[in-house]
Amino acid sequence: MSTKAQIAVIRGDGIGVDVTNATIDVMEATKKKVGGFELGYNDIVAGAGYYQETGTDIEPEGETAAGNADAILLGAIGLPAVRHPDGTEIAPHLRLRDIYGLYAGVRPVRAYPNGPQKLSDPKAAELDMIILRESTEGLFYSAAVHNRDEICNNDEVRDTMRITRATTERLHHFAFKLARKRKERGGLGRVTCVDKSNVFRSMAFFRQIFDEIRPEYPDIDIGYNYVDAQALDMIRQPWEFDVLVMENMFGDILSDLGGGLVGGMGMASCAEIGDTIGLFQPAHGTAPDIMGQDKANPLAAVLSGALMLDYCGEKLGCQAMSDAGRLIDDAVYSGFEQKRLRPMEFGGDMSTSAMVKELVELVGEQS
Ligand SMILES: NC(=O)c1ccc[n+]([C@@H]2O[C@H](COP(=O)([O-])OP(=O)(O)OC[C@H]3O[C@@H](n4cnc5c(N)ncnc54)[C@H](O)[C@@H]3O)[C@@H](O)[C@H]2O)c1
C-alpha cells in the first residue's frame, strides 16, 4: 500500500490546459477535505504547440516519464492547423495507448439532475451507462500515428480492423468486472456486446470471445446489439443499458453520441486502462473555437480526475484516494441538483474559472 500517487500531467493544447488546471485545483481541494493521501505531479510537455516549436510531438523521454507515474492525466492534444506532412494531426497520446497497452477505454455517460438532457422522456434523467471502448486495436490499429498501413499510395488506402484474442479476452473480463462493481453500487449489472458480427469475421470473433467468457459471470445479465441498432437504441432507450463493450472505432463514435445525450462533450469523462498504468482525459478535444476565452466546461476533465483517484486508490491500496474520487462525483451531482453548476456550454453563465471556484466550495461542503 502507498498513500502517495505520482501523476504525470500532460496539459496539451487549447482548452486542454484550462481543464487540466481545473482538475488539479479540484483534486487538491478534495485531498485537503478527505486527507490521508498525497498527490505528486510531474509535467510532460507534448502537443501541437510543442510540435510547432520543436518538430517533435512530445518532450524527450516523455513517453517513458509518463509510464513511470502511477497514472497519466491529459488535457487534450491537437490543433487542426498543425499537421504532419501526410496531413494527419499531432497525436502522441495515441502512441501512449499503444506503448502501455491501454486497452480498456471507460467512458461514462451519466445524466445529472437539472442537467442538459437532450431526450424528452423522463427516464433520460436516470441515464447512467459506460461505453467500454477497446483502445489499442480495432479499426485504430492502422491509425496514421502507428505507421502500419497495409496499402497507402495515391490510388488506394487501406486501414485494418484488428481483433486479437489476448486483448479481447482482457476487455470482456474488464467489462464483466466493471458491471459487477457497478451492480454492488446499485447498477443494472448488465453487459451488452456491441459489434457487427453479422458482416465482419473480426466482429464475429469479438462476439465469440464474449460468449466464451460470459459463463464466468453468471450474476451479470448479457445482451447483444449490432452497432447500427445500438446507435438507434442510444436515442430510443438508453436507460436499458449499463456496460456496453465494443471495438475501438465503434466506441469512438458512440461515446460522442453518449456525450451528446447528457449535454455535450464537456461532460464526457474518460479512463484508458492497461495492465500497468491508466491514462485519464476528457473525451473532448482542444476546442479551438473557444480556446483562450475561459469558456470551457471543465467537468469532463474533473470527472476524469475522479476516475483517476478511484483507479489510484485501487492500484495503491489507498481507500482515501478512492473516497476522494467518489467525493468529486458527489460534489458534481449536488452542484447540478442545487443549480450551482451552470457551464456556458449548456447556455449557463459560468466561465471555467467560476466553475472551478464553485466546485472547490462544493467539495468542501460534502460530508
Ligand atoms: N484526445 C484528444 O486529445 C482529442 C480528442 C478529440 C479531438 N482532438 C483534437 O482537438 C481539436 C479540435 O477537435 P474537434 O473540434 O473535432 O473536437 P472538440 O471536442 O475539440 O470540439 C467539438 C465541439 O465541442 C465543443 N467543446 C469540446 N469540449 C468542450 C468543453 N469542455 N466545453 C465546452 N465546449 C466544448 C467545442 O467548442 C466544439 O464546438 C483537433 O485538433 C482534434 O484533433 C483531440
The ligand as an SDF file (V2000), in Angstrom:
LIG
                    3D

 44 48  0  0  0  0  0  0  0  0999 V2000
   -7.9660   13.2330  -27.0390 N   0  0  0  0  0  0  0  0  0  0  0  0
   -7.6680   14.3700  -27.6180 C   0  0  0  0  0  0  0  0  0  0  0  0
   -6.7060   14.9930  -27.2490 O   0  0  0  0  0  0  0  0  0  0  0  0
   -8.5330   14.8710  -28.7230 C   0  0  0  0  0  0  0  0  0  0  0  0
   -9.8240   14.3640  -28.9120 C   0  0  0  0  0  0  0  0  0  0  0  0
  -10.6050   14.8970  -29.9300 C   0  0  0  0  0  0  0  0  0  0  0  0
  -10.1050   15.9060  -30.7330 C   0  0  0  0  0  0  0  0  0  0  0  0
   -8.8320   16.3390  -30.5360 N   0  0  0  0  0  0  0  0  0  0  0  0
   -8.2920   17.4700  -31.3300 C   0  0  0  0  0  0  0  0  0  0  0  0
   -8.9320   18.6670  -30.8960 O   0  0  0  0  0  0  0  0  0  0  0  0
   -9.0530   19.5780  -31.9890 C   0  0  0  0  0  0  0  0  0  0  0  0
  -10.4860   20.0350  -32.1590 C   0  0  0  0  0  0  0  0  0  0  0  0
  -11.2770   18.8960  -32.4910 O   0  0  0  0  0  0  0  0  0  0  0  0
  -12.8640   18.9390  -32.6500 P   0  0  0  0  0  0  0  0  0  0  0  0
  -13.2870   20.3510  -32.9070 O   0  0  0  0  0  0  0  0  0  0  0  0
  -13.2260   17.8710  -33.5940 O   0  0  0  0  0  0  0  0  0  0  0  0
  -13.4280   18.4410  -31.2440 O   0  0  0  0  0  0  0  0  0  0  0  0
  -13.5790   19.2200  -29.8570 P   0  0  0  0  0  0  0  0  0  0  0  0
  -14.0300   18.2170  -28.8610 O   0  0  0  0  0  0  0  0  0  0  0  0
  -12.3500   19.9530  -29.5370 O   0  0  0  0  0  0  0  0  0  0  0  0
  -14.7520   20.2950  -30.0940 O   0  0  0  0  0  0  0  0  0  0  0  0
  -16.0240   19.9350  -30.6300 C   0  0  0  0  0  0  0  0  0  0  0  0
  -17.0680   20.9690  -30.1680 C   0  0  0  0  0  0  0  0  0  0  0  0
  -17.3400   20.7450  -28.7900 O   0  0  0  0  0  0  0  0  0  0  0  0
  -17.0480   21.9190  -28.0350 C   0  0  0  0  0  0  0  0  0  0  0  0
  -16.3880   21.5020  -26.7940 N   0  0  0  0  0  0  0  0  0  0  0  0
  -15.4960   20.4920  -26.6450 C   0  0  0  0  0  0  0  0  0  0  0  0
  -15.1060   20.4150  -25.3770 N   0  0  0  0  0  0  0  0  0  0  0  0
  -15.7560   21.3820  -24.7100 C   0  0  0  0  0  0  0  0  0  0  0  0
  -15.7570   21.8080  -23.3560 C   0  0  0  0  0  0  0  0  0  0  0  0
  -15.0050   21.1930  -22.4250 N   0  0  0  0  0  0  0  0  0  0  0  0
  -16.5290   22.8520  -23.0050 N   0  0  0  0  0  0  0  0  0  0  0  0
  -17.2890   23.4790  -23.9160 C   0  0  0  0  0  0  0  0  0  0  0  0
  -17.3390   23.1130  -25.2180 N   0  0  0  0  0  0  0  0  0  0  0  0
  -16.5750   22.0820  -25.6100 C   0  0  0  0  0  0  0  0  0  0  0  0
  -16.1040   22.7430  -28.8970 C   0  0  0  0  0  0  0  0  0  0  0  0
  -16.1690   24.1150  -28.5750 O   0  0  0  0  0  0  0  0  0  0  0  0
  -16.5830   22.4070  -30.2910 C   0  0  0  0  0  0  0  0  0  0  0  0
  -17.6680   23.2140  -30.6380 O   0  0  0  0  0  0  0  0  0  0  0  0
   -8.4990   18.8380  -33.2030 C   0  0  0  0  0  0  0  0  0  0  0  0
   -7.1810   19.2530  -33.4250 O   0  0  0  0  0  0  0  0  0  0  0  0
   -8.5770   17.3790  -32.7950 C   0  0  0  0  0  0  0  0  0  0  0  0
   -7.6180   16.5620  -33.4310 O   0  0  0  0  0  0  0  0  0  0  0  0
   -8.0660   15.8700  -29.5420 C   0  0  0  0  0  0  0  0  0  0  0  0
  1  2  1  0
  2  3  2  0
  2  4  1  0
  4  5  1  0
  4 44  2  0
  5  6  2  0
  6  7  1  0
  7  8  2  0
  8  9  1  0
  8 44  1  0
  9 10  1  0
  9 42  1  0
 10 11  1  0
 11 12  1  0
 11 40  1  0
 12 13  1  0
 13 14  1  0
 14 15  2  0
 14 16  1  0
 14 17  1  0
 17 18  1  0
 18 19  2  0
 18 20  1  0
 18 21  1  0
 21 22  1  0
 22 23  1  0
 23 24  1  0
 23 38  1  0
 24 25  1  0
 25 26  1  0
 25 36  1  0
 26 27  1  0
 26 35  1  0
 27 28  2  0
 28 29  1  0
 29 30  1  0
 29 35  2  0
 30 31  1  0
 30 32  2  0
 32 33  1  0
 33 34  2  0
 34 35  1  0
 36 37  1  0
 36 38  1  0
 38 39  1  0
 40 41  1  0
 40 42  1  0
 42 43  1  0
M  CHG  2   8   1  16  -1
M  END
$$$$
